């Protein structure tokens, strides 16, 4: 028998709207990176890659903040067509190469910064972010609108009811980093959708539906 949260998630998938989905990794003490912004401080293992593939497979549109977008450009263009890349990386790179739409929320980036995947990339100013994300949600295009990382962006979207699902991969490492998740957010409750573990990983994925999300089915 479905719980209330599960029923809402099913109705959300069956509606004509797209879901805004956040997937991010946190340390056990709640940080999005280590000291100095070092994301390598987080325990990113094979489960991290497998989870990312699952999320990209379900996506029809990618959403980035400026930091996440720059990080993407440093890594993924070189993986396209790379026979030495892992199968997981090859799959994700193939989605970029196939033209999956990309929206970047940033006041600092310009078209000159778009050095790869140019035709599929749109830059949106932060003042327009809520309207643009709401339109992406209402568009009903196949697949999720997926935001990887992007702590500043997803915190803002969560505060304004613009996140439908939040997937937190929690790694069992204390990093005492610079940016802690959920800072400045109050009064937001989350319905638990599921817990995912892997036999060969100490990481765990906690999946939630924010109760303040506008897309509740």
DOFILO-831477 format. One record per residue: x, y, z of N, C-alpha, C in turn; residue number from 1. Coordinates in pm, whole numbers, plus 50000, padded with zeros to 5 digits. Example, Ala and Ser with C-alpha at 12.3 -4.5 7.8 and 13.67 -1.06 7.14 Angstrom:
2
+-------+-------+-------+-------+-------+-------+-------+-------+-------+-----+
!   n_X !   n_Y !   n_Z !  ca_X !  ca_Y !  ca_Z !   c_X !   c_Y !   c_Z !   k !
+-------+-------+-------+-------+-------+-------+-------+-------+-------+-----+
! 51319 ! 49431 ! 50780 ! 51230 ! 49550 ! 50780 ! 51320 ! 49670 ! 50780 !   1 !
! 51285 ! 49775 ! 50708 ! 51367 ! 49894 ! 50714 ! 51290 ! 50003 ! 50787 !   2 !
+-------+-------+-------+-------+-------+-------+-------+-------+-------+-----+
END
This chain:
217
+-------+-------+-------+-------+-------+-------+-------+-------+-------+-----+
!   n_X !   n_Y !   n_Z !  ca_X !  ca_Y !  ca_Z !   c_X !   c_Y !   c_Z !   k !
+-------+-------+-------+-------+-------+-------+-------+-------+-------+-----+
! 50085 ! 49881 ! 50000 ! 50000 ! 50000 ! 50000 ! 50088 ! 50124 ! 50000 !   1 !
! 50056 ! 50223 ! 49917 ! 50137 ! 50344 ! 49906 ! 50118 ! 50434 ! 50027 !   2 !
! 50227 ! 50496 ! 50071 ! 50218 ! 50603 ! 50170 ! 50168 ! 50729 ! 50101 !   3 !
! 50132 ! 50830 ! 50181 ! 50090 ! 50957 ! 50123 ! 50196 ! 51017 ! 50035 !   4 !
! 50324 ! 51008 ! 50078 ! 50434 ! 51063 ! 49998 ! 50446 ! 50989 ! 49866 !   5 !
! 50433 ! 50855 ! 49870 ! 50446 ! 50777 ! 49748 ! 50333 ! 50808 ! 49651 !   6 !
! 50211 ! 50824 ! 49703 ! 50099 ! 50858 ! 49616 ! 50121 ! 50992 ! 49548 !   7 !
! 50173 ! 51089 ! 49625 ! 50198 ! 51220 ! 49565 ! 50304 ! 51211 ! 49458 !   8 !
! 50408 ! 51130 ! 49482 ! 50514 ! 51115 ! 49382 ! 50461 ! 51051 ! 49255 !   9 !
! 50373 ! 50951 ! 49268 ! 50316 ! 50886 ! 49151 ! 50231 ! 50984 ! 49073 !  10 !
! 50147 ! 51062 ! 49142 ! 50064 ! 51159 ! 49073 ! 50150 ! 51262 ! 49002 !  11 !
! 50263 ! 51300 ! 49066 ! 50351 ! 51398 ! 49005 ! 50407 ! 51345 ! 48873 !  12 !
! 50446 ! 51217 ! 48872 ! 50501 ! 51159 ! 48750 ! 50396 ! 51148 ! 48641 !  13 !
! 50270 ! 51130 ! 48681 ! 50165 ! 51110 ! 48582 ! 50105 ! 51242 ! 48532 !  14 !
! 50141 ! 51352 ! 48593 ! 50085 ! 51480 ! 48552 ! 50151 ! 51528 ! 48424 !  15 !
! 50101 ! 51641 ! 48373 ! 50156 ! 51698 ! 48250 ! 50273 ! 51790 ! 48277 !  16 !
! 50318 ! 51799 ! 48400 ! 50427 ! 51889 ! 48434 ! 50557 ! 51811 ! 48448 !  17 !
! 50667 ! 51881 ! 48428 ! 50799 ! 51822 ! 48452 ! 50835 ! 51839 ! 48599 !  18 !
! 50923 ! 51752 ! 48648 ! 50967 ! 51762 ! 48787 ! 51100 ! 51836 ! 48794 !  19 !
! 51113 ! 51921 ! 48894 ! 51242 ! 51984 ! 48924 ! 51310 ! 51895 ! 49028 !  20 !
! 51420 ! 51832 ! 48989 ! 51486 ! 51733 ! 49072 ! 51628 ! 51780 ! 49105 !  21 !
! 51661 ! 51780 ! 49232 ! 51795 ! 51814 ! 49278 ! 51866 ! 51687 ! 49322 !  22 !
! 51989 ! 51668 ! 49276 ! 52071 ! 51557 ! 49320 ! 52205 ! 51613 ! 49364 !  23 !
! 52241 ! 51586 ! 49488 ! 52363 ! 51646 ! 49542 ! 52428 ! 51552 ! 49642 !  24 !
! 52555 ! 51572 ! 49667 ! 52626 ! 51492 ! 49766 ! 52666 ! 51578 ! 49884 !  25 !
! 52652 ! 51520 ! 50004 ! 52689 ! 51589 ! 50126 ! 52774 ! 51497 ! 50213 !  26 !
! 52859 ! 51557 ! 50294 ! 52931 ! 51482 ! 50395 ! 52837 ! 51450 ! 50511 !  27 !
! 52878 ! 51361 ! 50599 ! 52793 ! 51323 ! 50711 ! 52768 ! 51441 ! 50805 !  28 !
! 52858 ! 51541 ! 50803 ! 52836 ! 51661 ! 50883 ! 52768 ! 51772 ! 50804 !  29 !
! 52714 ! 51738 ! 50687 ! 52625 ! 51828 ! 50617 ! 52687 ! 51927 ! 50522 !  30 !
! 52814 ! 51906 ! 50483 ! 52880 ! 52002 ! 50395 ! 52877 ! 51957 ! 50249 !  31 !
! 52869 ! 52055 ! 50159 ! 52866 ! 52027 ! 50015 ! 53006 ! 52016 ! 49956 !  32 !
! 53108 ! 52052 ! 50031 ! 53246 ! 52040 ! 49988 ! 53336 ! 52051 ! 50110 !  33 !
! 53465 ! 52030 ! 50090 ! 53559 ! 52041 ! 50199 ! 53612 ! 52182 ! 50213 !  34 !
! 53710 ! 52202 ! 50301 ! 53770 ! 52335 ! 50318 ! 53824 ! 52388 ! 50186 !  35 !
! 53802 ! 52517 ! 50162 ! 53848 ! 52578 ! 50039 ! 53769 ! 52539 ! 49917 !  36 !
! 53650 ! 52483 ! 49937 ! 53567 ! 52443 ! 49824 ! 53611 ! 52315 ! 49757 !  37 !
! 53685 ! 52230 ! 49826 ! 53740 ! 52108 ! 49768 ! 53634 ! 51998 ! 49763 !  38 !
! 53574 ! 51978 ! 49645 ! 53471 ! 51875 ! 49633 ! 53531 ! 51734 ! 49641 !  39 !
! 53662 ! 51722 ! 49617 ! 53726 ! 51591 ! 49625 ! 53731 ! 51540 ! 49768 !  40 !
! 53701 ! 51626 ! 49865 ! 53696 ! 51582 ! 50004 ! 53578 ! 51490 ! 50030 !  41 !
! 53478 ! 51494 ! 49943 ! 53361 ! 51407 ! 49958 ! 53393 ! 51268 ! 49903 !  42 !
! 53340 ! 51162 ! 49965 ! 53371 ! 51025 ! 49921 ! 53291 ! 50984 ! 49798 !  43 !
! 53336 ! 51029 ! 49681 ! 53268 ! 50997 ! 49555 ! 53321 ! 50864 ! 49503 !  44 !
! 53239 ! 50760 ! 49515 ! 53282 ! 50627 ! 49473 ! 53196 ! 50578 ! 49356 !  45 !
! 53198 ! 50448 ! 49330 ! 53122 ! 50395 ! 49217 ! 52972 ! 50413 ! 49236 !  46 !
! 52926 ! 50409 ! 49360 ! 52784 ! 50433 ! 49385 ! 52744 ! 50575 ! 49344 !  47 !
! 52834 ! 50669 ! 49366 ! 52809 ! 50807 ! 49324 ! 52790 ! 50813 ! 49173 !  48 !
! 52877 ! 50745 ! 49099 ! 52866 ! 50743 ! 48953 ! 52738 ! 50673 ! 48908 !  49 !
! 52706 ! 50561 ! 48972 ! 52586 ! 50486 ! 48934 ! 52460 ! 50568 ! 48959 !  50 !
! 52456 ! 50637 ! 49071 ! 52340 ! 50721 ! 49102 ! 52328 ! 50835 ! 49001 !  51 !
! 52440 ! 50895 ! 48966 ! 52436 ! 51004 ! 48867 ! 52380 ! 50955 ! 48733 !  52 !
! 52421 ! 50837 ! 48691 ! 52369 ! 50782 ! 48566 ! 52218 ! 50764 ! 48574 !  53 !
! 52169 ! 50712 ! 48686 ! 52025 ! 50694 ! 48702 ! 51950 ! 50826 ! 48690 !  54 !
! 52005 ! 50929 ! 48750 ! 51939 ! 51059 ! 48748 ! 51944 ! 51120 ! 48607 !  55 !
! 52058 ! 51107 ! 48539 ! 52070 ! 51162 ! 48404 ! 51981 ! 51084 ! 48308 !  56 !
! 51969 ! 50954 ! 48329 ! 51884 ! 50872 ! 48242 ! 51738 ! 50918 ! 48250 !  57 !
! 51697 ! 50967 ! 48366 ! 51559 ! 51013 ! 48385 ! 51539 ! 51159 ! 48346 !  58 !
! 51647 ! 51227 ! 48307 ! 51641 ! 51372 ! 48283 ! 51615 ! 51404 ! 48137 !  59 !
! 51546 ! 51516 ! 48117 ! 51527 ! 51569 ! 47983 ! 51583 ! 51709 ! 47969 !  60 !
! 51635 ! 51764 ! 48080 ! 51687 ! 51902 ! 48081 ! 51781 ! 51912 ! 48200 !  61 !
! 51895 ! 51978 ! 48183 ! 51991 ! 51997 ! 48291 ! 51993 ! 52142 ! 48334 !  62 !
! 52005 ! 52162 ! 48466 ! 52003 ! 52295 ! 48526 ! 52130 ! 52311 ! 48609 !  63 !
! 52199 ! 52425 ! 48593 ! 52323 ! 52450 ! 48665 ! 52325 ! 52590 ! 48723 !  64 !
! 52399 ! 52606 ! 48833 ! 52446 ! 52736 ! 48875 ! 52581 ! 52761 ! 48811 !  65 !
! 52639 ! 52878 ! 48837 ! 52765 ! 52914 ! 48772 ! 52879 ! 52820 ! 48810 !  66 !
! 52891 ! 52788 ! 48939 ! 53002 ! 52703 ! 48985 ! 52990 ! 52563 ! 48925 !  67 !
! 52871 ! 52506 ! 48933 ! 52850 ! 52372 ! 48877 ! 52872 ! 52368 ! 48728 !  68 !
! 52832 ! 52474 ! 48659 ! 52850 ! 52479 ! 48514 ! 52998 ! 52483 ! 48478 !  69 !
! 53075 ! 52564 ! 48549 ! 53220 ! 52569 ! 48521 ! 53284 ! 52434 ! 48547 !  70 !
! 53241 ! 52368 ! 48655 ! 53294 ! 52235 ! 48683 ! 53258 ! 52135 ! 48575 !  71 !
! 53136 ! 52145 ! 48523 ! 53094 ! 52057 ! 48414 ! 53183 ! 52076 ! 48292 !  72 !
! 53211 ! 52203 ! 48257 ! 53294 ! 52231 ! 48139 ! 53436 ! 52180 ! 48155 !  73 !
! 53484 ! 52173 ! 48279 ! 53619 ! 52124 ! 48302 ! 53630 ! 51972 ! 48285 !  74 !
! 53517 ! 51903 ! 48294 ! 53523 ! 51757 ! 48296 ! 53457 ! 51690 ! 48175 !  75 !
! 53331 ! 51725 ! 48146 ! 53254 ! 51643 ! 48054 ! 53289 ! 51658 ! 47906 !  76 !
! 53326 ! 51773 ! 47854 ! 53360 ! 51777 ! 47711 ! 53470 ! 51678 ! 47673 !  77 !
! 53567 ! 51660 ! 47762 ! 53677 ! 51568 ! 47733 ! 53635 ! 51421 ! 47739 !  78 !
! 53522 ! 51392 ! 47802 ! 53475 ! 51254 ! 47812 ! 53399 ! 51210 ! 47687 !  79 !
! 53354 ! 51305 ! 47607 ! 53277 ! 51272 ! 47486 ! 53367 ! 51195 ! 47389 !  80 !
! 53329 ! 51074 ! 47356 ! 53405 ! 50993 ! 47263 ! 53535 ! 50936 ! 47318 !  81 !
! 53557 ! 50946 ! 47449 ! 53681 ! 50898 ! 47510 ! 53669 ! 50748 ! 47538 !  82 !
! 53743 ! 50664 ! 47466 ! 53731 ! 50519 ! 47488 ! 53785 ! 50475 ! 47623 !  83 !
! 53863 ! 50560 ! 47688 ! 53919 ! 50525 ! 47819 ! 53825 ! 50563 ! 47934 !  84 !
! 53718 ! 50635 ! 47903 ! 53624 ! 50676 ! 48008 ! 53548 ! 50554 ! 48059 !  85 !
! 53502 ! 50562 ! 48184 ! 53423 ! 50453 ! 48240 ! 53289 ! 50445 ! 48166 !  86 !
! 53223 ! 50331 ! 48170 ! 53091 ! 50321 ! 48106 ! 52991 ! 50425 ! 48159 !  87 !
! 52996 ! 50453 ! 48288 ! 52905 ! 50554 ! 48343 ! 52935 ! 50691 ! 48283 !  88 !
! 53064 ! 50726 ! 48277 ! 53101 ! 50855 ! 48219 ! 53068 ! 50861 ! 48071 !  89 !
! 53088 ! 50750 ! 48001 ! 53055 ! 50748 ! 47858 ! 52907 ! 50773 ! 47836 !  90 !
! 52822 ! 50716 ! 47922 ! 52678 ! 50738 ! 47905 ! 52642 ! 50885 ! 47928 !  91 !
! 52690 ! 50941 ! 48040 ! 52655 ! 51081 ! 48070 ! 52709 ! 51173 ! 47961 !  92 !
! 52833 ! 51149 ! 47917 ! 52891 ! 51231 ! 47810 ! 52809 ! 51220 ! 47682 !  93 !
! 52754 ! 51102 ! 47656 ! 52674 ! 51085 ! 47535 ! 52546 ! 51167 ! 47540 !  94 !
! 52491 ! 51190 ! 47660 ! 52371 ! 51274 ! 47672 ! 52405 ! 51419 ! 47640 !  95 !
! 52521 ! 51464 ! 47687 ! 52565 ! 51599 ! 47650 ! 52583 ! 51609 ! 47499 !  96 !
! 52652 ! 51511 ! 47442 ! 52680 ! 51515 ! 47299 ! 52553 ! 51507 ! 47215 !  97 !
! 52450 ! 51442 ! 47269 ! 52324 ! 51426 ! 47196 ! 52237 ! 51551 ! 47203 !  98 !
! 52282 ! 51651 ! 47278 ! 52211 ! 51779 ! 47276 ! 52110 ! 51801 ! 47385 !  99 !
! 52122 ! 51733 ! 47499 ! 52028 ! 51757 ! 47608 ! 52030 ! 51906 ! 47644 ! 100 !
! 51915 ! 51972 ! 47656 ! 51913 ! 52116 ! 47685 ! 51975 ! 52147 ! 47821 ! 101 !
! 52047 ! 52258 ! 47826 ! 52115 ! 52303 ! 47948 ! 52074 ! 52447 ! 47977 ! 102 !
! 52029 ! 52472 ! 48099 ! 52001 ! 52608 ! 48144 ! 52095 ! 52641 ! 48259 ! 103 !
! 52162 ! 52754 ! 48250 ! 52257 ! 52798 ! 48353 ! 52204 ! 52927 ! 48415 ! 104 !
! 52191 ! 52927 ! 48548 ! 52147 ! 53046 ! 48621 ! 52271 ! 53119 ! 48671 ! 105 !
! 52299 ! 53236 ! 48616 ! 52421 ! 53308 ! 48653 ! 52416 ! 53453 ! 48609 ! 106 !
! 52467 ! 53540 ! 48695 ! 52487 ! 53680 ! 48658 ! 52628 ! 53707 ! 48608 ! 107 !
! 52719 ! 53611 ! 48627 ! 52860 ! 53633 ! 48593 ! 52899 ! 53573 ! 48458 ! 108 !
! 52833 ! 53466 ! 48418 ! 52870 ! 53400 ! 48293 ! 52815 ! 53475 ! 48172 ! 109 !
! 52890 ! 53470 ! 48062 ! 52845 ! 53525 ! 47934 ! 52856 ! 53415 ! 47828 ! 110 !
! 52813 ! 53445 ! 47708 ! 52824 ! 53347 ! 47600 ! 52969 ! 53312 ! 47572 ! 111 !
! 53062 ! 53402 ! 47602 ! 53204 ! 53372 ! 47581 ! 53251 ! 53259 ! 47671 ! 112 !
! 53182 ! 53236 ! 47782 ! 53219 ! 53129 ! 47875 ! 53165 ! 52994 ! 47832 ! 113 !
! 53076 ! 52992 ! 47735 ! 53016 ! 52867 ! 47688 ! 53109 ! 52808 ! 47582 ! 114 !
! 53203 ! 52728 ! 47626 ! 53308 ! 52677 ! 47538 ! 53278 ! 52537 ! 47484 ! 115 !
! 53167 ! 52480 ! 47523 ! 53125 ! 52349 ! 47472 ! 52974 ! 52340 ! 47483 ! 116 !
! 52914 ! 52255 ! 47400 ! 52768 ! 52235 ! 47401 ! 52694 ! 52368 ! 47383 ! 117 !
! 52747 ! 52453 ! 47294 ! 52697 ! 52590 ! 47281 ! 52551 ! 52597 ! 47239 ! 118 !
! 52513 ! 52518 ! 47140 ! 52379 ! 52533 ! 47082 ! 52269 ! 52492 ! 47179 ! 119 !
! 52301 ! 52407 ! 47276 ! 52198 ! 52358 ! 47368 ! 52196 ! 52434 ! 47500 ! 120 !
! 52279 ! 52537 ! 47514 ! 52296 ! 52606 ! 47642 ! 52230 ! 52743 ! 47641 ! 121 !
! 52153 ! 52771 ! 47746 ! 52090 ! 52900 ! 47767 ! 52135 ! 52956 ! 47901 ! 122 !
! 52177 ! 53083 ! 47902 ! 52216 ! 53151 ! 48026 ! 52101 ! 53240 ! 48071 ! 123 !
! 52064 ! 53228 ! 48198 ! 51953 ! 53304 ! 48255 ! 52004 ! 53383 ! 48374 ! 124 !
! 51968 ! 53508 ! 48382 ! 52008 ! 53592 ! 48495 ! 51931 ! 53552 ! 48621 ! 125 !
! 51993 ! 53573 ! 48736 ! 51934 ! 53526 ! 48862 ! 51799 ! 53591 ! 48890 ! 126 !
! 51780 ! 53714 ! 48847 ! 51652 ! 53781 ! 48870 ! 51538 ! 53711 ! 48798 ! 127 !
! 51570 ! 53637 ! 48693 ! 51468 ! 53567 ! 48615 ! 51459 ! 53419 ! 48649 ! 128 !
! 51540 ! 53373 ! 48745 ! 51552 ! 53229 ! 48770 ! 51420 ! 53165 ! 48809 ! 129 !
! 51346 ! 53226 ! 48901 ! 51222 ! 53164 ! 48948 ! 51122 ! 53149 ! 48834 ! 130 !
! 51107 ! 53252 ! 48753 ! 51013 ! 53246 ! 48642 ! 51054 ! 53140 ! 48541 ! 131 !
! 51184 ! 53134 ! 48512 ! 51232 ! 53037 ! 48413 ! 51215 ! 52894 ! 48463 ! 132 !
! 51250 ! 52869 ! 48589 ! 51236 ! 52734 ! 48644 ! 51088 ! 52695 ! 48650 ! 133 !
! 51003 ! 52788 ! 48688 ! 50859 ! 52759 ! 48689 ! 50809 ! 52724 ! 48550 ! 134 !
! 50860 ! 52792 ! 48447 ! 50820 ! 52761 ! 48310 ! 50873 ! 52624 ! 48267 ! 135 !
! 50995 ! 52591 ! 48308 ! 51049 ! 52459 ! 48277 ! 50962 ! 52351 ! 48340 ! 136 !
! 50920 ! 52373 ! 48463 ! 50833 ! 52278 ! 48532 ! 50700 ! 52262 ! 48458 ! 137 !
! 50645 ! 52374 ! 48414 ! 50513 ! 52372 ! 48349 ! 50519 ! 52325 ! 48204 ! 138 !
! 50639 ! 52313 ! 48149 ! 50652 ! 52284 ! 48006 ! 50604 ! 52144 ! 47970 ! 139 !
! 50614 ! 52051 ! 48065 ! 50572 ! 51915 ! 48037 ! 50662 ! 51840 ! 47942 ! 140 !
! 50784 ! 51889 ! 47921 ! 50876 ! 51819 ! 47833 ! 50916 ! 51686 ! 47897 ! 141 !
! 50941 ! 51583 ! 47817 ! 50973 ! 51452 ! 47873 ! 51098 ! 51457 ! 47961 ! 142 !
! 51093 ! 51386 ! 48073 ! 51208 ! 51377 ! 48161 ! 51211 ! 51487 ! 48265 ! 143 !
! 51294 ! 51463 ! 48368 ! 51309 ! 51558 ! 48477 ! 51394 ! 51677 ! 48435 ! 144 !
! 51374 ! 51788 ! 48504 ! 51468 ! 51901 ! 48499 ! 51564 ! 51878 ! 48615 ! 145 !
! 51687 ! 51843 ! 48584 ! 51782 ! 51793 ! 48684 ! 51888 ! 51896 ! 48717 ! 146 !
! 51903 ! 51921 ! 48846 ! 52007 ! 52010 ! 48897 ! 52104 ! 51928 ! 48979 ! 147 !
! 52230 ! 51920 ! 48932 ! 52336 ! 51852 ! 49007 ! 52409 ! 51955 ! 49093 ! 148 !
! 52426 ! 51923 ! 49222 ! 52500 ! 52014 ! 49309 ! 52432 ! 52149 ! 49314 ! 149 !
! 52510 ! 52256 ! 49296 ! 52450 ! 52389 ! 49291 ! 52386 ! 52431 ! 49422 ! 150 !
! 52462 ! 52424 ! 49532 ! 52405 ! 52448 ! 49665 ! 52333 ! 52581 ! 49674 ! 151 !
! 52395 ! 52689 ! 49627 ! 52330 ! 52821 ! 49635 ! 52200 ! 52822 ! 49557 ! 152 !
! 52202 ! 52762 ! 49437 ! 52083 ! 52763 ! 49353 ! 51972 ! 52677 ! 49411 ! 153 !
! 52004 ! 52553 ! 49450 ! 51894 ! 52469 ! 49498 ! 51841 ! 52514 ! 49633 ! 154 !
! 51926 ! 52578 ! 49715 ! 51875 ! 52634 ! 49840 ! 51770 ! 52741 ! 49811 ! 155 !
! 51799 ! 52827 ! 49715 ! 51704 ! 52932 ! 49677 ! 51577 ! 52873 ! 49618 ! 156 !
! 51591 ! 52775 ! 49529 ! 51472 ! 52714 ! 49468 ! 51388 ! 52641 ! 49572 ! 157 !
! 51454 ! 52573 ! 49665 ! 51382 ! 52502 ! 49771 ! 51304 ! 52600 ! 49859 ! 158 !
! 51365 ! 52713 ! 49890 ! 51299 ! 52814 ! 49973 ! 51175 ! 52869 ! 49906 ! 159 !
! 51171 ! 52866 ! 49773 ! 51059 ! 52926 ! 49700 ! 50966 ! 52821 ! 49638 ! 160 !
! 50972 ! 52698 ! 49689 ! 50878 ! 52596 ! 49645 ! 50899 ! 52547 ! 49505 ! 161 !
! 51023 ! 52553 ! 49457 ! 51052 ! 52515 ! 49319 ! 51139 ! 52390 ! 49309 ! 162 !
! 51132 ! 52304 ! 49410 ! 51199 ! 52174 ! 49405 ! 51094 ! 52067 ! 49432 ! 163 !
! 51085 ! 51969 ! 49342 ! 50988 ! 51860 ! 49357 ! 51048 ! 51738 ! 49424 ! 164 !
! 51174 ! 51709 ! 49396 ! 51242 ! 51598 ! 49461 ! 51384 ! 51639 ! 49495 ! 165 !
! 51431 ! 51590 ! 49609 ! 51566 ! 51620 ! 49658 ! 51633 ! 51487 ! 49691 ! 166 !
! 51739 ! 51455 ! 49617 ! 51813 ! 51331 ! 49638 ! 51948 ! 51366 ! 49701 ! 167 !
! 51965 ! 51325 ! 49824 ! 52088 ! 51356 ! 49898 ! 52172 ! 51230 ! 49910 ! 168 !
! 52287 ! 51227 ! 49844 ! 52382 ! 51119 ! 49868 ! 52471 ! 51163 ! 49983 ! 169 !
! 52464 ! 51090 ! 50093 ! 52537 ! 51125 ! 50214 ! 52654 ! 51029 ! 50229 ! 170 !
! 52775 ! 51085 ! 50238 ! 52895 ! 51006 ! 50254 ! 52943 ! 51008 ! 50398 ! 171 !
! 52990 ! 50894 ! 50452 ! 53028 ! 50885 ! 50592 ! 53167 ! 50942 ! 50619 ! 172 !
! 53181 ! 51070 ! 50591 ! 53309 ! 51136 ! 50616 ! 53282 ! 51275 ! 50673 ! 173 !
! 53351 ! 51310 ! 50780 ! 53344 ! 51444 ! 50838 ! 53446 ! 51531 ! 50766 ! 174 !
! 53400 ! 51640 ! 50701 ! 53492 ! 51722 ! 50622 ! 53507 ! 51864 ! 50678 ! 175 !
! 53412 ! 51908 ! 50763 ! 53420 ! 52043 ! 50822 ! 53452 ! 52147 ! 50715 ! 176 !
! 53370 ! 52148 ! 50611 ! 53397 ! 52233 ! 50496 ! 53351 ! 52377 ! 50512 ! 177 !
! 53334 ! 52443 ! 50399 ! 53299 ! 52586 ! 50399 ! 53150 ! 52611 ! 50379 ! 178 !
! 53080 ! 52520 ! 50312 ! 52940 ! 52547 ! 50275 ! 52851 ! 52434 ! 50326 ! 179 !
! 52771 ! 52467 ! 50423 ! 52682 ! 52368 ! 50483 ! 52543 ! 52375 ! 50420 ! 180 !
! 52485 ! 52262 ! 50395 ! 52353 ! 52257 ! 50332 ! 52245 ! 52306 ! 50427 ! 181 !
! 52141 ! 52364 ! 50368 ! 52018 ! 52406 ! 50436 ! 52035 ! 52529 ! 50524 ! 182 !
! 52150 ! 52595 ! 50518 ! 52166 ! 52716 ! 50599 ! 52071 ! 52824 ! 50550 ! 183 !
! 52005 ! 52890 ! 50645 ! 51910 ! 52996 ! 50613 ! 51771 ! 52948 ! 50582 ! 184 !
! 51750 ! 52817 ! 50574 ! 51618 ! 52762 ! 50547 ! 51550 ! 52725 ! 50679 ! 185 !
! 51426 ! 52767 ! 50696 ! 51350 ! 52732 ! 50815 ! 51209 ! 52691 ! 50775 ! 186 !
! 51151 ! 52603 ! 50853 ! 51010 ! 52568 ! 50834 ! 50980 ! 52483 ! 50713 ! 187 !
! 51080 ! 52424 ! 50651 ! 51057 ! 52338 ! 50534 ! 51063 ! 52192 ! 50579 ! 188 !
! 50957 ! 52118 ! 50550 ! 50952 ! 51977 ! 50584 ! 50963 ! 51893 ! 50457 ! 189 !
! 51012 ! 51771 ! 50473 ! 51037 ! 51682 ! 50360 ! 50970 ! 51548 ! 50384 ! 190 !
! 50898 ! 51498 ! 50285 ! 50844 ! 51363 ! 50290 ! 50948 ! 51266 ! 50236 ! 191 !
! 50977 ! 51160 ! 50312 ! 51075 ! 51061 ! 50268 ! 51015 ! 50974 ! 50158 ! 192 !
! 51082 ! 50971 ! 50043 ! 51039 ! 50888 ! 49930 ! 51111 ! 50755 ! 49926 ! 193 !
! 51235 ! 50750 ! 49974 ! 51308 ! 50626 ! 49969 ! 51449 ! 50640 ! 50022 ! 194 !
! 51510 ! 50524 ! 50051 ! 51648 ! 50516 ! 50097 ! 51718 ! 50414 ! 50009 ! 195 !
! 51834 ! 50450 ! 49957 ! 51907 ! 50362 ! 49864 ! 52047 ! 50335 ! 49919 ! 196 !
! 52084 ! 50208 ! 49924 ! 52219 ! 50170 ! 49963 ! 52277 ! 50077 ! 49856 ! 197 !
! 52409 ! 50059 ! 49862 ! 52480 ! 49970 ! 49771 ! 52567 ! 49875 ! 49854 ! 198 !
! 52579 ! 49752 ! 49809 ! 52656 ! 49653 ! 49884 ! 52803 ! 49690 ! 49894 ! 199 !
! 52855 ! 49757 ! 49791 ! 52998 ! 49788 ! 49787 ! 53027 ! 49934 ! 49817 ! 200 !
! 52936 ! 50003 ! 49883 ! 52956 ! 50145 ! 49913 ! 52905 ! 50177 ! 50053 ! 201 !
! 52971 ! 50271 ! 50118 ! 52923 ! 50320 ! 50248 ! 52833 ! 50441 ! 50233 ! 202 !
! 52817 ! 50489 ! 50111 ! 52728 ! 50603 ! 50087 ! 52582 ! 50558 ! 50086 ! 203 !
! 52493 ! 50652 ! 50114 ! 52350 ! 50625 ! 50113 ! 52279 ! 50741 ! 50045 ! 204 !
! 52174 ! 50713 ! 49968 ! 52093 ! 50818 ! 49907 ! 51960 ! 50826 ! 49980 ! 205 !
! 51930 ! 50945 ! 50028 ! 51801 ! 50975 ! 50092 ! 51722 ! 51061 ! 49994 ! 206 !
! 51605 ! 51014 ! 49955 ! 51523 ! 51085 ! 49856 ! 51399 ! 51143 ! 49924 ! 207 !
! 51374 ! 51271 ! 49898 ! 51266 ! 51343 ! 49965 ! 51182 ! 51422 ! 49865 ! 208 !
! 51057 ! 51447 ! 49903 ! 50971 ! 51543 ! 49833 ! 50943 ! 51657 ! 49930 ! 209 !
! 50989 ! 51778 ! 49901 ! 50961 ! 51892 ! 49989 ! 50811 ! 51918 ! 49997 ! 210 !
! 50761 ! 51943 ! 50117 ! 50617 ! 51966 ! 50133 ! 50575 ! 52102 ! 50082 ! 211 !
! 50672 ! 52192 ! 50059 ! 50637 ! 52325 ! 50007 ! 50646 ! 52332 ! 49856 ! 212 !
! 50676 ! 52219 ! 49790 ! 50688 ! 52219 ! 49645 ! 50555 ! 52249 ! 49579 ! 213 !
! 50557 ! 52330 ! 49475 ! 50433 ! 52366 ! 49408 ! 50377 ! 52255 ! 49322 ! 214 !
! 50460 ! 52159 ! 49285 ! 50419 ! 52050 ! 49195 ! 50395 ! 51926 ! 49279 ! 215 !
! 50275 ! 51913 ! 49332 ! 50245 ! 51804 ! 49424 ! 50147 ! 51703 ! 49368 ! 216 !
! 50106 ! 51721 ! 49243 ! 50017 ! 51624 ! 49183 ! 49873 ! 51644 ! 49224 ! 217 !
+-------+-------+-------+-------+-------+-------+-------+-------+-------+-----+
END
